[in-house]
Amino acid sequence: MAHPWLIWVIAVVTGICHAKQAAMADYYRQFHLYFLKGEDGSELETASDLKAKLKNLSWSHDFWKKLTLTVYTNYTVQQEATAPAMQALRRELKQRFPSGRIPQSFRDAFRAASLPLMKYTNILSFNWRTIALFVSLFASMPWLYFAFELVVLNNLLVYMIIRHEGICRKFTAELKDGKY
């Protein structure tokens, strides 16, 4: 190979893409679970709540807890930045239903709209990556794994973000129009 460093660059880029794909798949799955099971059945948190928790921790007394919460807060900030329409919907829901009691009709409608996207969150999970890795290794073409990750899964991620953001914009508009 004329440029052996190139594989390391591709591997790092693929790792960064993988992190983004996994983060957004998890975020959309948690939002779907929020409407399915409520706050108790979802791990959906906001960066602002996490930042407030972070302020109450000390580096000298709570080093490991503060370190892990700092990483998780930054992870959540990145998720929120990637899904601005979802953040607008969350704000609208909080404003209209401050008690957190979102009408069941809204929950059902949102879940029905987001359910088809859940298969994509599953594809972006570990199992499909593992299958692609093993297939590429058994075929003695490890570069196929990177191609799968960079081309197929990134395109799937973009599609999923566009679709989910559209769903969120639609439901935000319906809330503002007084449908729910």
WOZIPE-V168333 format. One record per residue. N is the residue number from 1. RES is the residue in one small letter. PSI is psi in degrees with one decimal (999 if undefined). NEAR is the number of other C-alpha atoms within 12 Angstrom. D_CENTER is the distance of its C-alpha to the mean C-alpha in whole Angstrom. Layout:
<<N;RES;PSI;NEAR;D_CENTER> <N;RES;PSI;NEAR;D_CENTER>>
This chain:
<<1;m;129.7;6;37> <2;a;-30.5;6;38> <3;h;81.8;9;35> <4;p;-23.7;10;33> <5;w;-21.4;11;31> <6;l;-37.8;13;29> <7;i;-34.0;18;27> <8;w;-37.9;14;26> <9;v;-45.9;14;25> <10;i;-40.7;23;23> <11;a;-41.7;21;22> <12;v;-45.0;17;20> <13;v;-43.2;20;18> <14;t;-41.3;27;17> <15;g;-40.7;20;16> <16;i;-43.8;18;14> <17;c;-41.8;28;12> <18;h;-44.2;31;12> <19;a;-42.6;25;10> <20;k;-44.1;32;8> <21;q;-46.7;37;7> <22;a;-39.6;32;7> <23;a;-45.1;30;4> <24;m;-35.8;42;2> <25;a;-44.0;36;4> <26;d;-41.5;31;4> <27;y;-46.7;36;3> <28;y;-37.2;43;5> <29;r;-42.7;33;7> <30;q;-36.2;29;8> <31;f;-41.1;38;9> <32;h;-44.9;36;11> <33;l;-31.7;26;12> <34;y;-41.1;27;13> <35;f;-22.0;34;15> <36;l;-47.4;26;17> <37;k;-4.4;20;18> <38;g;-174.1;22;18> <39;e;-34.8;19;17> <40;d;-25.6;14;18> <41;g;5.0;16;16> <42;s;152.1;19;13> <43;e;27.4;20;12> <44;l;118.7;27;10> <45;e;164.6;28;12> <46;t;149.8;28;13> <47;a;-36.5;24;13> <48;s;-39.4;16;17> <49;d;-40.6;17;17> <50;l;-38.4;24;16> <51;k;-36.7;22;19> <52;a;-41.9;16;21> <53;k;-38.2;21;21> <54;l;-37.5;25;21> <55;k;-27.8;17;25> <56;n;-3.9;16;26> <57;l;149.5;20;26> <58;s;140.2;16;29> <59;w;-32.8;16;28> <60;s;-31.6;10;32> <61;h;-28.4;11;31> <62;d;44.6;17;28> <63;f;-56.7;15;27> <64;w;-39.9;15;24> <65;k;-42.5;20;23> <66;k;-38.6;23;22> <67;l;-48.9;18;21> <68;t;-37.6;18;18> <69;l;-32.9;27;17> <70;t;-45.3;25;18> <71;v;-45.8;18;15> <72;y;-37.0;23;13> <73;t;-45.4;26;13> <74;n;-37.9;21;13> <75;y;-46.0;26;10> <76;t;-38.9;30;9> <77;v;-43.4;26;11> <78;q;-40.5;23;9> <79;q;-47.0;32;6> <80;e;-38.4;30;8> <81;a;-29.1;22;11> <82;t;-18.2;26;8> <83;a;65.9;31;8> <84;p;-34.9;23;12> <85;a;-34.5;26;13> <86;m;-37.5;34;11> <87;q;-38.2;32;12> <88;a;-41.0;25;16> <89;l;-42.7;31;15> <90;r;-41.5;29;15> <91;r;-43.6;21;18> <92;e;-41.4;26;20> <93;l;-41.9;29;19> <94;k;-37.6;18;20> <95;q;-44.1;17;23> <96;r;-31.8;22;24> <97;f;70.6;17;24> <98;p;-23.6;12;24> <99;s;-13.2;11;25> <100;g;-0.4;20;22> <101;r;83.8;19;24> <102;i;133.3;27;22> <103;p;142.1;20;24> <104;q;-33.2;16;24> <105;s;-38.1;17;24> <106;f;-46.8;26;21> <107;r;-46.6;26;19> <108;d;-43.0;22;21> <109;a;-42.6;23;20> <110;f;-44.4;35;17> <111;r;-41.6;29;16> <112;a;-37.3;19;18> <113;a;-36.4;22;17> <114;s;-15.4;34;13> <115;l;-43.3;26;15> <116;p;-24.7;19;15> <117;l;-16.2;33;12> <118;m;-29.1;30;11> <119;k;-31.4;19;14> <120;y;-34.8;31;11> <121;t;-34.5;35;8> <122;n;-38.5;25;12> <123;i;-35.7;28;13> <124;l;4.0;40;10> <125;s;-176.2;28;11> <126;f;-41.3;20;14> <127;n;-46.7;14;17> <128;w;-34.6;23;17> <129;r;-42.4;28;17> <130;t;-44.1;18;20> <131;i;-46.3;19;22> <132;a;-39.5;27;21> <133;l;-48.0;23;22> <134;f;-40.8;18;25> <135;v;-44.9;19;26> <136;s;-35.3;20;27> <137;l;-41.7;16;28> <138;f;-29.8;14;31> <139;a;-0.8;13;32> <140;s;34.4;12;32> <141;m;72.1;16;30> <142;p;-23.7;20;27> <143;w;-24.2;25;26> <144;l;-34.9;24;25> <145;y;-47.1;31;22> <146;f;-39.7;32;21> <147;a;-43.6;24;22> <148;f;-47.8;28;20> <149;e;-47.7;39;17> <150;l;-37.1;29;17> <151;v;-60.6;19;19> <152;v;-53.8;25;17> <153;l;-33.9;34;14> <154;n;-40.6;30;13> <155;n;-39.2;20;15> <156;l;-40.8;32;13> <157;l;-47.6;37;10> <158;v;-45.0;26;12> <159;y;-45.4;21;13> <160;m;-42.4;33;10> <161;i;-46.8;34;9> <162;i;-46.8;21;13> <163;r;-46.0;25;13> <164;h;-40.5;39;11> <165;e;-38.0;30;12> <166;g;-41.7;24;15> <167;i;-45.0;31;15> <168;c;-40.9;34;14> <169;r;-42.0;24;17> <170;k;-47.2;24;19> <171;f;-31.0;35;19> <172;t;-44.4;30;19> <173;a;-41.8;19;22> <174;e;-37.9;20;23> <175;l;-43.7;27;23> <176;k;-30.1;18;25> <177;d;-2.4;12;28> <178;g;19.5;13;28> <179;k;-31.6;15;27> <180;y;999;23;26>>
